[in-house]
């Protein structure tokens, strides 16, 4: 709480006592400013909401099923009917997105394959085996 003097000025000693100094290279807010996603937050709230019983029973879903369960079921039904966009959406949601690019030019054809996957944080490097020349010491 900030203390004020009779003339309305803040008590600087009380304000300075609450200051925190950070080590060089450190911050008091490592995550940065929170990202605002108002529409996404609302979608999330809706898909986690339980279905009304009449919708749940019409879809033959168990008690406690959510709007997200109903949407996933509808997507699966579309994929079963052969709608490739629905099948692709489901695959990408499960396996992640993969990108493949191929460039073929002239005699020296080249192919570039790019996988949209996270790299390992610390690669394990094994030393190459050394040839044994039959020399013994």
C-alpha positions, 0 to 999 in steps of 0.5 A: 500500500502506498503511503501519502504525506499530508501534502499528497506526495507519496512516501518514496521510502515506502515505494522504494522498499517494494522495488525488486532488482533483477539480475542482469539478463533476467526478467520479472516476466519471463513468459512475456505479455499474455497472448489474448485469444478471445475467440479461441478462448470462447471456442474452447469453452464451448467444445468443453461444454456438456451436450444437452441430453436430446443431442447426446442421445440422438448421436448415441454418445455417452453421458458427459459427452461434450460439444467437442465429442460431437464435432469429432464424431461428425468429422469422423462420419464425413471422413468415412463417407469419403470426404478427403478434407475431413480425413486430412483434418483428422490426420493432421490433428492426430499426426501433425502437419507434414510438408513435402516439396519436390523440385525436379530440374534437368539431369541433376534432379533434386528432391527436398523433403521438409518435415514439420517436426520438432528437433530433439533438444540434445542430439546424441552423437556416437563416435564413428567406429575406428578400423582395426588394422590388426596392429597390437602394441 
